[in-house]
Amino acid sequence: MSTPHHHDHPRPAVPGHEHPGHGPEQPLDHHSHGRHADADTHGQAMPADHPHSGFDEDHVVHAHGEHAGHSTAMFKNKFWLSLVLAVPVVIFSPMVGHLLGYHIPQFPGSAWIPPVLGTIIFFYGGMPFLKGGLTELKSRQPGMMLLIAMAITVAFLASWVTTLGIGGFDLDFWWELALLVVIMLLGHWMEMRALGAASSALDALAALLPDEAEKVLDGETVTVAIHQLAVGDVVLVRSGARVPADGTIIGGSAEFDESMITGESKAVSRTVGEAVVAGTVATDNTVRVRVEAVGSDTALAGIQRMVADAQASSSRAQALADRAAAWLFWFALVAGLLTAIAWTLLGQPDDAVVRTVTVLVIACPHALGLAIPLVIALSTERAAKTGVLIKNRMALERMRTIDVVLFDKTGTLTEGAHAVTGAAAVPGTSEGELLAFAAAAEADSEHPVARAIVQAATAHPEATRLGLRGTDFQSATGRGVRASVDGAEVMVGGPNMLRELGLSTPAMIAAATREWTDRGAGVLHVLREGTVIGALALEDQVRPESRAAVRALQDRGVKVAMITGDARQVADAVGADLGIDEVFAEVLPQDKDSKVTELQSRGLTVAMVGDGVNDAPALARAEVGIAIGAGTDVAMESAGVVLAGNDPRAVLSMIDLSRASYTKMIQNLVWATGYNIIAVPLAAGVLAPAGIVLSPAVGAVLMSVSTIVVALNAQLLRRLDLDPAHLAATDAEDRAAALSKRPATAPTH
């Protein structure tokens, strides 16, 4: 077997802590406490602008290019005023009076009410469409706005020609023009509202920040606006309050609700020296925080930018929709011209005008223009709310085609930190006593393995009850630690320590230690007064969510592979435990991308999941690179997706969201194009001999209805359950258990 590699997750050495003698029961020599001696098992690697502003629905609307520069409020205001002006136009219309059976009020100048108000409606209400059409014409990219502009312009000119008695037309068209503009404004207003609602993730992120902060000055607290904070300031964050800026705790400790950032509802304990993020909530205690980043430099602002960029980014489906919209424009234009020519040749010029306007309106690729951007905005919002930050839209789009997910082991499928997973005591010593003596000896050490032993003792009732304390702590490089505990000398160490003392593992616990080493665990022995009283197993624990993640991926037809620098023995043990399909062991960090290439050479589409520390080449090589456990580090260039939390089940959220959003895109495209295939011939009057005709106003209503159908279909994404715990549950019992474990304060996704 080749020498195991330990480069997966390097950690800096702990200054002033040089007693690395804790080693596993195996013939490996380690010579620095940077590994806590040979407790580093069989090659098992040790883990290693103001945000309130700048984002609103208009940002997302830019993805829907026809509306660039237009706001929801503008369409709303124009709609209501145009509606008020349209009422008298309709009332004074002879055709409407005839249809509804009432006499039109007659007084001097009453005949000029429809043309005057209709002209105002055309220029005021129709201006967004006229400007948009002109812009499309100048850019040589004809589309929706140009079709609408042509339709209302033809209606406007035909109305004035009739009013002035030119050309022999006999049209009562002002009311049609007024309703056409009003309905178009209403449709665009509803569309803008839908896009704005889809961008609510940005508003929710901005709302996470408090308006004010308690700044500490000369021992006193002063309330200041958060934009007045600067790097180096100290702020007081009280229980229940939100952190106003990214910083480091310099006083106190507290549980923090980070669900709004990571999507994980479980509170996280933070203490002195640990980083906290703007927008998170201290739930139980007050802490002092030194500000490290403010405004646009905060992680929250970075997440806002990422979400906004993802919503504005394009995709293959969007490119298809853009091409379809371009073709639809020419289809509508040709259909309109043929309609005008046909009805004119039939000797019905009035019908030629009406049918042409109806064709231009009803063929408007409005629904097609909304079909993709709204799905993109909604899917990105849903992802952000579950702690899945999409940096590249194509990454989310590709997730539905993934054949294999390649997980880095340490820190991804495992906790990335060693924990005591077994204890074996000789007769006459209880497990609690064993842990108590070991923890007392290790209490003054800051090494991760020492902390794991202390943590295990703290969680054991008997060990806690004994309350043993150690004194005269000493460390011995390559051997272990020793201390005086309850008047006796206690030593904790690995095989080097036993060999030096001429001792061996007692027969009573030999079977247990062999089982531990066979599965790749590290073994530390505990001695009291020179006699072995027991042994402890230490392993990088598998995350409790990993088994469910692997099983659920396989249930979805996705293979699961694992890659690690750990020895084959360790890797195979973890792989067997999780039921992983393929294991790559003893892989150097610089060789990880070659394993991705190997999988791709088999014709597989690969998603690589790693912590981003040394996985950058592999993340970049895979079709989808996913950085997990990144917290708020959104600057990972190699990953197309960043999972803010540490739950590997979040990959399921990505796959399900990718499949659902793609389905919605296709459904919307089919509806938007299929609607035109049926509606345009009707608008042209092919069924006129049968008495079936469509007026321009009815055409506008149908066009708006088609847009509403597309919008409502996209909104169904909000009903998609993306909770990783629910997605990983494979049967009713599992799902019930997952639901019961969700805390009452969990965010709704």
C-alpha positions in Angstrom: 0.0 0.0 0.0 1.3 3.4 -0.9 1.9 6.0 1.8 -1.3 7.7 2.7 -1.6 11.3 1.8 -2.6 14.0 4.3 -3.2 17.0 2.1 -6.9 17.1 1.8 -7.6 19.7 4.5 -4.4 21.2 6.0 -4.7 23.0 9.3 -2.2 25.4 10.8 -0.2 24.0 13.7 -1.4 25.1 17.2 1.3 27.5 18.5 3.0 26.4 21.7 1.4 22.9 21.7 4.1 20.4 20.9 3.1 17.1 22.5 2.1 15.0 19.6 2.3 11.6 21.2 -1.2 10.4 20.7 -1.0 7.6 18.2 -3.3 4.9 16.9 -2.6 1.2 17.5 -0.8 0.8 14.2 2.8 0.9 13.0 2.9 4.5 11.9 5.4 7.1 13.2 4.3 10.7 13.4 6.6 13.3 14.7 4.7 16.4 15.2 1.8 17.4 17.3 0.4 19.0 14.2 -1.1 15.5 13.7 -1.6 14.8 17.3 0.9 12.1 16.7 -0.3 9.0 15.0 -3.8 9.5 16.1 -4.2 10.7 12.5 -5.5 7.4 11.5 -4.2 5.3 8.6 -3.8 8.4 6.5 -7.1 9.9 7.6 -6.6 13.6 6.9 -7.2 16.1 9.7 -9.7 18.8 8.7 -8.4 21.7 8.0 -22.3 49.5 -0.7 -24.9 49.4 1.9 -26.5 46.0 1.6 -29.9 47.6 2.0 -29.7 49.2 -1.3 -29.1 48.5 -4.9 -31.4 45.7 -5.6 -35.1 45.6 -6.5 -37.3 44.0 -9.0 -36.0 46.2 -11.8 -32.7 44.3 -11.6 -34.4 41.1 -12.4 -36.5 42.7 -15.1 -33.4 43.5 -17.0 -33.3 39.8 -17.8 -36.5 40.4 -19.6 -35.0 43.0 -21.9 -38.1 44.5 -23.4 -38.9 46.2 -20.1 -35.5 47.7 -19.5 -35.9 51.0 -17.8 -39.6 50.4 -17.0 -40.8 50.0 -13.4 -43.9 48.3 -11.9 -45.1 51.6 -10.5 -44.9 53.3 -14.0 -47.1 50.6 -15.6 -49.5 50.7 -12.6 -49.9 54.5 -12.8 -50.4 54.5 -16.6 -52.9 51.7 -16.3 -55.2 53.4 -13.8 -55.1 56.8 -15.5 -55.7 55.3 -18.9 -58.5 53.2 -17.5 -60.2 56.4 -16.2 -59.8 58.0 -19.6 -61.0 54.9 -21.4 -64.4 54.9 -19.6 -65.8 57.9 -21.4 -64.3 56.7 -24.7 -66.3 53.5 -24.4 -69.4 55.2 -23.2 -69.5 57.6 -26.2 -68.8 54.9 -28.7 -71.7 54.3 -31.1 -70.9 50.6 -31.5 -70.9 50.1 -27.7 -74.1 52.0 -27.4 -75.7 49.9 -30.1 -74.4 46.6 -28.6 -75.6 47.5 -25.1 -78.8 49.2 -26.2 -78.4 52.7 -24.8 -78.5 56.1 -26.4 -75.2 58.0 -26.5 -75.4 61.3 -24.7 -75.4 64.1 -27.2 -74.2 67.7 -26.6 -71.9 70.1 -28.4 -68.5 68.6 -28.9 -69.5 65.1 -27.6 -68.4 63.5 -30.8 -64.8 64.7 -30.1 -64.6 62.9 -26.7 -63.4 59.6 -28.1 -60.8 61.0 -30.5 -59.4 63.5 -28.0 -59.2 61.1 -25.1 -58.2 58.2 -27.4 -55.2 60.3 -28.6 -54.2 61.1 -25.0 -54.4 57.4 -24.2 -52.4 56.5 -27.3 -49.5 58.9 -26.4 -49.6 58.6 -22.6 -50.5 55.0 -22.1 -48.9 53.7 -25.3 -45.6 55.6 -24.8 -43.8 52.6 -23.2 -44.6 50.5 -26.2 -43.8 53.2 -28.7 -40.4 53.9 -27.1 -39.8 50.1 -26.8 -40.7 49.5 -30.4 -38.4 52.3 -31.5 -35.5 50.9 -29.5 -36.0 47.5 -31.0 -36.1 49.0 -34.4 -32.9 51.0 -33.9 -31.1 47.9 -32.5 -32.4 45.8 -35.3 -33.8 43.3 -32.8 -37.5 43.4 -33.5 -39.7 41.8 -30.9 -42.7 42.2 -28.6 -42.6 45.9 -28.1 -42.4 46.6 -31.9 -45.4 44.4 -32.6 -47.5 46.2 -29.9 -46.3 49.6 -31.2 -47.3 48.7 -34.8 -50.7 47.4 -33.6 -51.7 50.5 -31.6 -50.2 52.8 -34.3 -52.3 51.1 -37.0 -55.4 51.4 -34.7 -54.6 55.0 -34.0 -54.1 56.1 -37.6 -57.2 54.1 -38.7 -59.3 55.8 -36.0 -58.2 59.3 -37.1 -58.7 58.5 -40.8 -62.3 57.4 -40.0 -62.9 60.4 -37.8 -61.7 62.8 -40.5 -63.7 61.0 -43.2 -60.6 60.1 -45.2 -60.4 57.0 -47.4 -64.0 55.9 -47.1 -63.4 53.8 -43.9 -66.4 53.2 -41.6 -64.7 52.2 -38.3 -65.8 52.9 -34.7 -62.3 52.1 -33.5 -61.4 54.6 -30.7 -62.9 52.4 -28.0 -61.0 49.4 -29.4 -57.8 51.4 -29.3 -58.5 52.6 -25.7 -59.2 49.1 -24.4 -56.3 47.7 -26.3 -53.8 50.1 -24.6 -55.5 49.6 -21.2 -55.3 45.8 -21.4 -51.7 45.9 -22.6 -50.8 48.1 -19.7 -52.6 45.8 -17.3 -50.8 42.7 -18.7 -47.4 44.4 -18.4 -48.2 45.6 -14.9 -49.1 42.0 -13.9 -45.9 40.7 -15.5 -43.7 43.2 -13.7 -45.4 42.3 -10.4 -44.7 38.7 -11.1 -41.0 39.4 -11.9 -40.8 41.6 -8.8 -42.3 38.9 -6.6 -39.8 36.5 -8.0 -36.9 38.8 -7.0 -38.2 38.9 -3.4 -35.2 36.9 -2.3 -33.1 40.1 -2.8 -35.6 42.1 -0.7 -35.6 39.5 2.0 -31.8 39.5 2.1 -31.7 43.3 2.3 -34.3 43.2 5.1 -32.0 41.0 7.2 -29.9 44.0 8.2 -31.0 46.2 11.2 -31.4 49.9 10.6 -29.2 50.7 13.6 -26.4 49.3 15.6 -25.2 49.7 19.2 -21.6 51.0 18.9 -19.3 50.7 21.9 -17.4 54.0 22.6 -15.3 54.4 25.8 -17.3 51.8 27.6 -20.7 53.3 26.6 -23.0 52.2 23.9 -24.2 54.7 21.2 -26.9 54.0 18.7 -25.8 54.7 15.2 -27.1 54.0 11.7 -25.3 50.9 10.3 -23.9 52.9 7.3 -21.9 54.8 9.9 -20.1 51.7 11.0 -16.4 51.3 10.0 -14.0 48.4 10.1 -12.5 48.2 13.6 -15.6 49.5 15.4 -16.9 47.4 18.3 -20.7 46.8 18.4 -22.9 45.2 21.0 -25.3 42.5 19.8 -27.9 41.7 22.3 -30.0 38.6 22.6 -32.6 38.5 19.9 -30.8 41.2 17.8 -29.3 40.9 14.4 -25.6 41.3 13.7 -25.2 44.7 11.8 -21.9 43.9 10.0 -19.5 41.0 9.4 -17.1 40.7 12.4 -15.4 38.7 15.0 -16.6 38.0 18.5 -14.3 39.6 21.1 -16.5 39.2 24.1 -19.1 36.6 25.2 -20.6 33.7 23.4 -24.1 32.9 22.0 -26.1 30.6 19.8 -26.7 32.2 16.4 -29.6 31.6 14.1 -27.9 31.5 10.6 -30.9 30.0 8.8 -31.4 33.1 6.7 -27.9 32.6 5.2 -27.3 28.8 5.2 -30.9 27.5 5.1 -30.2 25.3 8.1 -32.5 25.9 11.0 -30.3 24.6 13.8 -28.6 27.3 15.8 -24.8 27.5 15.8 -22.7 28.2 18.8 -20.2 31.1 18.4 -17.6 32.3 20.9 -14.6 34.6 21.2 -12.4 34.6 18.1 -15.1 33.2 15.8 -16.7 35.0 12.9 -20.3 36.2 12.7 -22.1 37.4 9.7 -24.3 40.4 9.1 -28.0 39.5 9.3 -27.7 36.6 11.6 -29.4 36.6 15.0 -27.9 36.1 18.5 -30.6 34.0 20.1 -29.6 33.6 23.8 -26.8 35.9 24.9 -25.2 39.3 24.3 -21.8 39.5 22.6 -19.4 42.1 21.5 -18.3 42.1 17.9 -15.4 43.8 16.2 -16.5 44.9 12.8 -14.4 43.4 9.9 -16.5 44.3 6.9 -19.2 46.8 6.1 -21.5 47.8 3.3 -20.8 46.1 -0.1 -17.9 44.2 1.4 -20.1 42.1 3.7 -21.0 38.5 2.9 -24.7 39.4 2.7 -24.0 42.0 0.0 -22.0 39.4 -1.9 -24.9 36.9 -1.7 -27.2 39.7 -3.0 -24.9 40.3 -5.9 -24.7 36.6 -6.6 -28.5 36.1 -6.5 -29.1 39.1 -8.7 -26.4 38.1 -11.3 -27.9 34.6 -11.4 -31.4 35.9 -12.0 -30.1 38.2 -14.8 -28.0 35.4 -16.4 -29.1 33.6 -19.5 -29.5 29.9 -20.1 -29.9 27.5 -23.0 -33.7 27.6 -22.6 -33.6 31.4 -22.6 -31.5 31.4 -25.8 -34.1 29.1 -27.4 -36.9 31.4 -26.3 -35.1 34.4 -27.7 -34.8 32.7 -31.1 -38.4 31.7 -31.0 -39.5 35.2 -30.2 -37.5 36.6 -33.1 -39.0 34.1 -35.5 -42.5 34.9 -34.0 -42.1 38.6 -34.8 -41.5 37.9 -38.5 -44.3 35.3 -38.4 -46.7 37.9 -37.0 -45.6 40.6 -39.4 -46.0 38.3 -42.4 -49.4 37.1 -41.1 -50.5 40.7 -40.5 -49.5 41.7 -44.1 -51.2 38.7 -45.6 -54.3 39.4 -43.6 -54.4 43.0 -44.7 -53.9 42.1 -48.3 -56.5 39.2 -48.3 -59.3 41.2 -46.7 -58.6 44.2 -48.9 -58.8 42.0 -52.0 -62.1 40.7 -50.7 -63.4 44.2 -50.7 -63.6 44.7 -47.0 -60.9 47.3 -46.1 -62.5 47.9 -42.7 -62.1 44.3 -41.8 -58.6 44.4 -43.2 -57.6 47.0 -40.6 -59.4 45.3 -37.7 -58.0 41.8 -38.5 -54.5 43.2 -39.1 -54.4 44.9 -35.7 -55.8 41.8 -34.0 -53.1 39.6 -35.6 -50.3 41.9 -34.5 -51.7 42.0 -30.9 -52.5 38.4 -30.5 -49.2 37.2 -32.0 -47.2 39.4 -29.7 -44.6 37.1 -28.1 -45.5 38.4 -24.6 -45.9 35.1 -22.9 -42.8 33.8 -24.7 -40.8 36.7 -23.3 -42.0 35.9 -19.8 -41.7 32.1 -20.1 -38.0 31.8 -19.1 -37.1 34.9 -17.1 -39.8 34.3 -14.5 -38.8 30.6 -14.0 -35.1 31.7 -13.7 -36.0 34.4 -11.1 -38.2 32.0 -9.1 -35.8 29.1 -9.1 -32.9 31.3 -8.1 -35.1 32.7 -5.3 -36.1 29.2 -4.1 -32.5 28.1 -4.2 -31.3 31.1 -2.2 -33.9 30.4 0.5 -32.6 26.9 1.0 -29.0 28.1 1.3 -28.1 27.1 -2.3 -26.4 30.1 -3.9 -26.4 29.9 -7.7 -23.3 31.5 -9.2 -23.9 30.2 -12.7 -27.4 29.5 -14.1 -26.0 26.8 -16.4 -24.9 24.9 -13.3 -28.4 24.6 -12.0 -29.7 23.8 -15.5 -27.1 21.0 -15.9 -28.0 19.4 -12.5 -31.0 17.6 -14.0 -28.6 15.7 -16.4 -26.1 14.6 -13.7 -25.1 10.9 -13.8 -22.7 10.8 -10.9 -22.1 13.0 -7.8 -18.5 12.9 -6.7 -18.1 13.8 -3.0 -14.9 14.8 -1.4 -14.9 12.8 1.9 -13.3 15.0 4.6 -15.6 17.8 5.6 -18.2 16.9 3.1 -19.5 13.4 3.9 -17.8 13.5 7.2 -17.6 16.2 9.9 -14.0 17.0 9.1 -13.0 16.7 12.8 -12.2 13.7 14.9 -14.6 12.4 17.6 -14.5 9.6 20.1 -16.5 6.8 18.6 -15.6 4.0 20.9 -14.3 3.3 24.4 -13.0 0.0 25.9 -12.1 -0.2 29.6 -10.4 -3.0 31.4 -12.3 -4.8 34.2 -12.5 -2.7 37.3 -12.7 0.5 35.3 -16.0 1.8 33.9 -16.3 3.6 30.6 -17.2 6.8 32.4 -14.0 6.6 34.6 -11.9 6.0 31.5 -13.3 9.0 29.8 -13.0 11.1 32.9 -9.3 10.3 33.4 -8.5 10.9 29.7 -10.4 14.2 29.6 -8.7 15.4 32.8 -5.3 14.7 31.4 -6.2 16.4 28.1 -8.0 19.4 29.5 -5.1 21.8 29.1 -4.5 20.9 25.5 -6.0 22.8 22.6 -5.5 20.2 20.0 -8.6 19.0 18.1 -8.2 15.4 19.3 -7.9 16.6 22.9 -11.0 18.6 22.5 -12.8 15.6 21.1 -11.9 13.6 24.2 -13.1 16.4 26.5 -16.3 16.7 24.6 -17.0 13.0 24.8 -16.4 13.1 28.6 -18.7 16.1 28.9 -21.5 14.2 27.1 -21.1 11.1 29.4 -23.1 11.4 32.6 -20.8 9.3 34.8 -17.7 11.1 33.6 -19.3 14.5 34.2 -20.4 13.4 37.7 -16.9 12.4 38.6 -15.6 15.9 37.8 -11.9 15.0 37.7 -9.4 17.8 37.2 -5.8 17.4 36.0 -2.7 19.3 37.0 1.0 19.4 36.0 0.1 18.9 32.4 3.0 17.9 30.1 3.4 16.8 26.5 6.0 14.6 25.0 6.6 14.9 21.2 5.7 11.7 19.4 4.5 10.0 22.5 1.5 11.6 24.3 0.4 13.7 27.2 0.6 13.2 30.9 -0.9 14.9 33.9 -1.7 14.4 37.6 -5.3 13.4 38.1 -6.8 12.7 41.4 -3.3 12.1 42.8 -2.3 9.6 40.1 -0.2 10.0 37.0 -2.4 9.6 33.9 -1.0 9.3 30.4 -2.8 9.3 27.1 -1.0 8.3 23.9 -0.6 6.0 21.0 1.7 3.0 20.0 4.9 5.1 20.4 4.1 5.6 24.1 3.3 2.0 24.7 6.5 0.8 22.9 8.6 3.2 24.9 7.1 2.0 28.2 7.4 -1.7 27.1 3.7 -2.2 27.3 1.1 -3.9 25.1 -2.6 -3.7 24.7 -4.3 -5.8 27.5 -6.0 -8.9 26.2 -9.3 -7.8 27.6 -9.6 -4.9 25.2 -7.4 -6.2 22.3 -10.4 -7.4 20.3 -12.0 -4.0 20.4 -8.8 -2.2 19.4 -8.3 -4.6 16.5 -11.8 -3.9 15.3 -11.2 -0.2 15.5 -7.9 -0.3 13.5 -9.5 -2.7 10.9 -12.0 0.0 10.1 -9.4 2.7 10.0 -10.0 4.3 13.4 -7.2 5.8 15.4 -6.6 4.3 18.8 -5.3 6.1 21.9 -4.5 4.2 25.2 -5.1 5.6 28.6 -2.7 4.7 31.4 -3.0 5.2 35.2 0.1 4.8 37.3 1.8 3.0 34.4 -1.1 0.5 33.8 -3.3 0.5 30.7 -6.9 1.0 31.9 -8.5 1.3 28.5 -8.4 2.6 25.0 -10.4 5.2 22.9 -11.3 5.1 19.2 -11.1 8.3 17.3 -12.6 8.8 13.8 -13.7 11.5 11.5 -17.3 10.9 12.0 -19.7 10.5 9.1 -22.3 13.2 9.0 -25.7 11.8 10.0 -27.2 13.3 6.9 -24.7 11.6 4.5 -26.4 8.2 4.5 -29.7 9.7 3.6 -28.1 11.8 0.9 -26.4 8.9 -0.7 -29.5 6.7 -0.6 -31.8 9.4 -2.0 -29.4 10.2 -4.8 -29.3 6.5 -5.8 -33.1 6.4 -5.6 -33.1 9.2 -8.2 -30.9 7.2 -10.5 -27.7 9.1 -9.7 -24.5 7.2 -8.9 -22.5 8.3 -5.9 -18.7 8.3 -5.8 -16.3 9.5 -3.1 -12.7 10.8 -3.4 -10.2 11.2 -0.6 -6.5 11.4 0.2 -7.1 8.9 3.0 -5.7 5.4 2.9 -7.7 2.7 1.1 -8.7 1.0 4.3 -10.2 4.2 5.7 -11.9 5.1 2.5 -13.4 1.7 1.9 -14.8 1.6 5.4 -16.5 4.9 5.0 -17.7 3.9 1.5 -19.2 0.7 2.8 -20.8 2.4 5.7 -22.5 4.9 3.3 -23.3 2.5 0.5 -21.2 4.5 -2.0 -20.9 3.1 -5.6 -17.3 3.9 -6.2 -14.4 5.0 -4.0 -11.2 6.8 -5.1 -8.6 6.6 -2.2 -5.1 7.9 -1.7 -5.6 10.7 -4.2 -3.4 13.7 -4.1 -5.2 17.0 -4.2 -3.6 17.9 -7.5 -4.8 14.6 -9.0 -8.5 15.0 -8.0 -9.4 16.6 -11.3 -8.0 13.6 -13.2 -10.5 11.4 -11.4 -13.3 13.7 -12.6 -11.9 13.3 -16.1 -11.8 9.6 -15.7 -15.5 9.5 -14.9 -16.3 11.8 -17.8 -14.3 9.5 -20.1 -16.9 6.8 -19.3 -19.6 9.1 -20.7 -20.8 10.3 -17.3 -21.9 13.8 -16.5 -20.2 14.7 -13.2 -21.1 17.0 -10.3 -18.2 17.5 -7.9 -19.0 18.4 -4.3 -16.1 19.7 -2.1 -15.3 22.2 0.5 -13.4 24.3 -2.0 -10.1 24.3 0.1 -8.1 22.3 -2.3 -10.8 21.0 -4.7 -10.7 24.0 -7.1 -9.3 22.1 -10.2 -11.8 19.3 -9.7 -14.7 21.7 -9.1 -13.8 23.5 -12.3 -13.4 20.3 -14.3 -16.8 18.9 -13.4 -19.9 19.8 -15.4 -21.2 21.2 -12.1 -18.9 22.3 -9.3 -20.5 22.6 -5.9 -18.7 24.1 -2.9 -20.3 22.8 0.3 -19.9 24.2 3.8 -18.8 27.5 2.4 -20.9 29.5 4.9 -20.7 33.0 3.5 -17.6 32.6 1.3 -19.3 33.3 -2.0 -16.1 34.2 -3.8 -15.2 30.7 -4.9 -14.5 31.1 -8.6 -14.2 27.4 -9.3 -17.7 26.5 -8.1 -20.8 27.2 -10.1 -22.9 26.6 -7.0 -22.2 27.4 -3.3 -24.0 25.5 -0.5 -23.9 27.8 2.5 -24.5 25.0 4.9 -22.8 21.6 5.5 -25.7 19.3 4.6 -24.9 17.1 1.7 -28.6 16.5 1.2 -28.8 20.0 -0.2 -27.5 18.4 -3.5 -31.0 16.8 -3.7 -32.6 20.2 -3.5 -30.5 21.3 -6.5 -31.4 18.2 -8.6 -35.1 18.5 -7.9 -35.2 22.2 -8.5 -33.2 21.8 -11.7 -35.7 19.2 -13.0 -38.7 21.2 -11.9 -37.5 24.5 -13.3 -36.6 22.9 -16.6 -40.0 21.3 -16.8 -41.7 24.6 -16.2 -39.5 26.3 -18.9 -40.5 23.7 -21.5 -44.2 23.8 -20.5 -44.1 27.6 -20.8 -42.4 27.5 -24.2 -44.9 24.9 -25.5 -47.8 27.0 -24.3 -46.5 30.3 -25.6 -45.7 29.0 -29.0 -48.6 26.6 -29.3 -51.1 29.4 -28.4 -49.9 31.4 -31.4 -50.3 28.6 -33.8 -54.0 28.4 -32.9 -54.7 32.1 -32.1 -53.1 33.8 -35.2 -55.3 32.1 -37.8 -58.4 32.9 -35.7 -57.3 36.5 -35.5 -56.7 36.6 -39.3 -60.4 35.6 -39.7 -60.1 32.2 -41.2 -63.3 31.2 -39.4 -65.1 34.5 -40.3 -67.4 32.7 -42.7 -68.6 30.6 -39.8 -69.2 33.8 -37.8 -66.2 33.4 -35.5 -64.2 36.6 -35.4 -61.9 38.2 -32.8 -61.8 41.9 -32.1 -58.5 43.6 -31.2 -59.7 44.0 -27.6 -60.5 40.3 -27.4 -57.1 39.5 -29.0 -55.5 41.6 -26.3 -57.4 39.8 -23.6 -56.4 36.4 -25.0 -52.7 37.5 -25.2 -52.9 38.7 -21.6 -54.5 35.5 -20.5 -51.7 33.5 -22.2 -49.2 35.6 -20.2 -51.1 35.0 -17.0 -51.1 31.2 -17.7 -47.3 31.3 -18.1 -46.9 33.3 -14.9 -49.1 31.1 -12.8 -47.4 28.0 -14.1 -44.0 29.4 -13.1 -45.4 30.3 -9.7 -46.1 26.6 -9.0 -42.3 26.4 -8.3 -43.1 28.0 -5.0 -45.0 24.9 -4.0 -41.9 22.7 -4.6 -40.6 21.2 -1.3 -36.9 21.8 -1.3 -36.3 20.9 2.4 -33.2 18.5 2.2 -34.6 16.4 5.1 -37.9 15.9 3.3 -36.2 15.1 -0.1 -33.9 12.5 1.5 -36.9 10.8 3.2 -37.8 7.8 1.0 -41.0 6.7 2.6 -44.0 8.0 4.6 -42.4 7.1 7.9 -39.2 8.9 7.1 -41.0 12.0 5.9 -43.1 12.1 9.0 -40.0 11.9 11.1 -38.3 14.6 9.1 -41.4 16.8 9.6 -41.5 16.2 13.3 -37.8 17.2 13.7 -38.4 20.6 12.0 -38.3 23.3 14.7 -41.2 25.7 15.0 -38.8 28.5 14.1 -37.5 26.9 10.9 -37.7 29.1 7.9 -40.3 28.3 5.3 -38.8 27.3 2.0 
